[in-house]
Amino acid sequence: MIKQLSSLEKNGHKERFALTDRDAALRIVEKLRQNPNASKSDLVRQLQEEMRNAAAGVVQNAGAGTRNAGTRTGPPPSVPSAEKFASSLELASRLLLTIAIDSSQPDVHSRCLPWPNDKSLKDAVAAEFKTQTAFPTERRDIPPGISMANICDRHGYTVRWTDNLMEHLQIDVEAKRIMFYEHLFCLKHHLESRDPAEEFILPKAIIEEAIDSFVLLFRPSDRRTREFLDGQRPPRDFYELGTCGRQRCLNLASYRRWGPNIERLIAVMNEPEEGLQKNLLGRRFGVVEKCVALYVAVLTVIATGLAIYATILAKNSLDVAGRQFKFDVAKECLDADVAKALPQFCGTQ
């Protein structure tokens, strides 16, 4: 999102925001962290007042809670509109949470979280990431072999990386594309670098479940997973962060937010594989049956190859014998008596 801040002026969108530079954005981020329960309208008023006081040269005495008027004279300074401060708050919240938040102009290409003026950011996020109460709670095992590398290698899917957590694990079956949130470091930072007294704006259960989806689909110890991530453009090296203190969870019911998405990935894993394996290994076979079917298929291919080779050798032998017969006839026909006795063979000699 720093890139987004840098591109505001270049792309002609700076007039939508009250931000003047990156430091201003980071100050708003800090205000969001310190006031997780303040409504957006209250935060806008605070920011406007702070900017108005700073521009007017008002000096605040935090210890006594008094204000001493500055030396500035003339009309009160103008400050950006409430709409610009609201847009700045939403941009700063995206920097803090890596969630697309835009109440005024939703991006049609990605899911955006609306933030009502009368709600705090914490409440707006909680309303979006509420528990999937309709998802079954009984234990259901996830196949241990599931991984993003296997899904892409065997079933022709591709991964589209996103920095918007709301797009995490969205699946386009027709395009064979899986959206995957890529900032594992941010999730780890939310858990580990937080003051113990600080409230979570992004629910802790959501942070942990998102990390669990990384550990489930991108096992750091899996060699093929590392090769898959190294082959991305640009390469992804988040596997170096390890499991972030989480165990690999193979209980589908534990994924309250993204369980339905993982369930669809399991369904993809159960579909016939593409290429040669698709013809050899149907979805109805288990692991042992697949191995037996593969060995039988390989032996059949080898036997068919040997039979074809034997047929070629036999044909070559017949060709050699035919040529030898013609040579022997031609040799015998050189004798005049033989040629006269066998006109049907030597008539042309």
N, C-alpha and C positions, 0 to 999 in steps of 0.2 A: 504493500500500500504506500510505501515511501515513493515508489515510482509514480503512483497515482497523484501524490502531492506535487511531485516535480513536474508532472505533465499538465497541471491545471492551467497555467498561464499559456503554455504552448498550444494547447487545444482550445483555448478561448472559453473555458468554463470557470475561470477564476471569479467572474462576477457573481456566481451563485453562492460564493462562500465568504465568510468573514475572516478566514485565515489569511495571514500575510506571509508566513514562512513555516518551515518544519517545526521550529521551536514553538510557535503558537499552537500548532496541531498537537504537539506533545504535552503542552500545558493543559489543553482541553482533555486529552487522554487521562492525565493525572486527576483532573477534576471529576471525571467519570468514575475513576477508581475510588476516590474518596467519598463520593456521594451516590452509591449504588441505588438508593431508594428515593432519590429526588426525581420529580417528574421532569419531562423535557421542557415544559414551559417555565418551571422554576429555574432550571439550569440556564435557559436563555436569558432570563431576567438577571441572574447573577453575572453572567458573562457581559451583558450589556452594561451593567453598573460598573463592573471592574474596568472595562475599557473606557467608559465615560470618566471615571475617576482618574485613571492613568493619563488620559488626554488632558484633563483639566488641571493636572498637577496637584491633586489632593493627596496629602500624606496621611496614612492611617497609622494609628498607634494601637498595635494589637494588644499590648498589655493592659492599657487602660480602657480600651474599647471606644476611644474618642477620635474625632477627626479634626485636623487643623486645616483651615482653608489655605490653599496655595496662593500664589501671587498672580495667577492668570486672571486677566480681565476680559470683558467682552462677552458675546453670546455663548451659551453652553456648546461644547463641541458636539459635532454630529457623530453618531456611531452607526455601524451597519444595521440593517433592518433585522427584525426577529426572524424572518424567513431565512436570511443568510446565516444567522447563528444556529438555527435549527439544522440547516444543511451541513454546517461545520461540525455540529455535534454528531450527526449521523456518519460523516466521513471519519471523525476521530474514533467513533465506536467500531467502525470497520477495521481501523488500524489496531484497536485493542483486542477485538474478538475474532477477527478474520471472518466476519459474517457480513454479507451484503445487506446494508440497511439504507433504504431510500423510500421515504413516504410520499414524495412529490412526483418523481419520475421513475417508476419501476423499470428496470432493465428487462426487456422482453427476452433476452438471451440467457438470463440467470434468475434464480429465485431471489427475491428481495424481501427482507423482513420489514413490515411497517412499524413505525414507532409513534403511537398517538401522543399528542401533546400532554394529555393528562395522566400519562403512565410513566413510570420509571423504566430505564433501560432493562433493569433486572426483571421487571414484571413482563415487559414485552418479549424478552428472550424466553422466559419461563412459559409463556403462553404458546410460543411456537414449538418449543421442545418438550411439550408435555408428554407424559408416559403413554405409550400405545396400549390402552386398556383392553382393546379388542384382541390383542395378540395372545395366543395361548401361553399359560404359565407352567404347564407340565413340562418336564424335561424331555428334550428331543435332541438326539446326538447329531452333531455335524461330522461328516466324513473327515477323518484326519488328513486325507490327501488333498483337501481343498487348498488351493493357492491361486493367486492371480496369474502367476506364470503358467500354471497348468491350464487354466481357463483360456488364456490367450493363445498358448501353443496348440492346444488340442481342439479348440472350438472356434478359432478365428476371431476372437474378440480383441479389441484394442482398449487401452486406458487413456482417458483424457483427464489430465491433472487439473485441479481447481484449487483456488485459494479461498473459496466460499464454502464454509462448513455446511451450509444448507443444501448444497448440491452433492454432498458426500454420498457415494454408493447409489446414485441414480443410474438406472440401466435402460439403454435404448436397444431393445432386442432386434429391431429391424436393421438398425445401423451397426449392430454388434459393437456397441461402445459402452464403456463403464466409466462414470465420473468418479474420481477418487480425490479426496482432500489430501494435500501433500505436506502440510506443515505440522509434522509430528513434533518438531521442536517447540512450536507454540503451545501445543497441548501439554507437553511435559513441563514447560515453563509455568503454565497456569497452575499446575499441581504443586510444583516444588519451590517456586520462587515467590510464593505469596506469603504475606504477613499472616501469621496464625489468626489474628483478630480481624483480618480483612474478609468481607463477605464475597462469596462467589457471585459474579454477574452471570457467567455461563455455568449452568448447573454442574456440580461435581460429577453426578452420575453420567451426564452426557460426555464430559471430558474423558472419564474412565472407559466408557463404552466405545468412544471413537478410537482411543489407544488400543483397546482390545481388538478392534477390527483390523488395525495395522498388524498386530501380533498374529491374528488369525490368518490373514491373507498374504502377509509378507514376513514369513518366519526368518529372523536374522540368521539362524544357523543353517538355513537351506541354501545349498550352493546354486541351484537353478534360479532361486529368487534373486540372489545377488547378481547373477549373470543377466537376468531379465532387467533389473533396475539399472545396471551399468550400461545396458543397451538402449535405455531411453534417451531421448534428445530434449533437453540436456540430461545427463545421467542423474539419477536420484541416489543419494547415499544415506538416507535416513535410517537404514538398517544399522548404521554404526552407533545409533543411540540405544540399540538393544531392545529389550522389552519394556523399558521404563518402569521396572518393578512390577509388571503385571504378568500373570500366568496365562498361557494360551487357553482360552475358554472354548470348549467344544459343545457347550449346551446352548442350543438355539434360543431357548426361553430366556436366557440372560440378556439377550440383545433386545431391549424393550423399544428402542428408537429405530434401529436399523435391522431388526430381525426379519421383517418382510423382504427387505432387499437381499439379505444373505440367503433367505429361503429361495429366492429366484436364482441366485448364483448356484445353489445346490442343484436346482432343476436343470440349469445349463450344464453342470458337470455330468448329469445323468443322461444327457442327450448323446446320440451317436457322434463319435469323433470324426473329424474331417480327414480326408486323404485315404491312404491305404488302410489305416486302422478302422475307418468307418465301415469298410466292407468286411473286415475280418472279425471285429468285436462289436456285437450289438449291445444295447443297453440292458438286455435281460440277463446277461451273464455276470457272475461274480468274479472275484479275482482269480481263483483257481481255474474256473471254467475258461476264463479269458486266456490264461497261460496255456492250457491244453489246446484250445482252439488255435492259438498262435503257433504252437509247435506243429500241430497237424497241418496247418496251412503252409508252414515253411517246408515240411517234409513233402507235401504235395507238389510245391513249386520245384523242389529239388528233383523229385521223381519224374515230373513232367519234363524238366530240362534234360535229364539223362535219357529219357525215351526219345526226345527230339534228336539228341546227339547220336543215339544208336541208329535212328532212321537215316540220318545224314551219312553215317559211316556205311550203312548197307547200300545206300544209293551209289555212293562213290565206288564201292566194291563191284557193283553191277556194271557201272560205267567202264571200269578197268577191264572186267571180264569181256565186255562187248568189244572193246577196242582190241583186246588180245585175240579174240575169235576172228575179227576182220583181218588182222595181220596174218594169222595162220592160214586163212583161206587164200589171201593174196599170194602168200609164199608158195602154196601148193599149186596154184593156178599158173605158176611160171612153167610148170611141166606141161608140155603140149598134149600128152596123152590124158593127163588129169583134166586139163581145160576142155578137151573134146568130150570126156566122159561126164563132166559136171557143167554143162552149158548154163544151167540156171544160176550157178554161183560165179562162173568165170566168163560169162558172155561179154562182159565189158572189158576184160583184160586183154 
